[in-house]
């Protein structure tokens, strides 16, 4: 998509992505009561960031909704559910299955970890393509003091990213 997608293909990608991203991390939140205390504390630290670190305007789902709206798309959850391919629906259903079943809590956390570990740079490139920006973002792995992922910007923010 980064090199050859048309504007319509980019919008279709965003419509399909909206089914997950507008409820991002909710399935992991359902897992939290089923975890041991040390794991619960670590997951809560991650979720705090996902849910905007106390600022409703920084919720990741809210930021994605703003990006949808900036792209001329409907930002309501489920707006594109009827047009989603089977694979998108299956992915979202399995995440709910993992989050709602105690015996699958490891699968829920594993899925969330795999998604988050692989999504930052591709998501930034996708947003740049969708907004028409050619800026590139560099993502450092961690900061020594916090061991949390950080990002360093190589240029000014593009369209949907400007809300961050």
C-alpha positions, 0 to 999 in steps of 0.5 A: 500500500505504501508504494502503489495503492490508489486513494480508493484502495487506501480508503478501503484499507481504512474502512476494514481497519476501522473494525478493529481499531475503533475498539482497539485493546478492548479485548485485552481489557476484558482479559485483565481481571483474569490475570495474576497481579504482576501481569495485571500491573504490566498490562495496565501500564500498556492499556493506560497508553492505549486509552489516552493516558487519562486524556480522552483526546489521546485515545488511540481509537479516537485518534483513528476516528479523527483520521477516518473523518479527515479522510472523508470516511464514517468514524462510527464504530461498525459503520463498515461492518457489512462490507468487511471481508470474512478474514477481517470479521474472523480476526475481530471475533477471535480477539473477542473470544480470547478476551472473554474466556479465562482459559484463552487469556495467554492467547489474548495477551500474545495476540495483543503483544504481536499486534502492538510489536508490529504495528507502529511503523506500518501504521505510521507509513499507512497514515502518511500514505492516506494523508498524502504525506511522504514524511518518514518516521523513525521509531526507536526501540526503547528509552533506557529509563522507562523501557517503553517504546518511544518515537522520534519524528523526522519531520512534521506531523501529517494529516491524521497524525496531527491530532497526536 
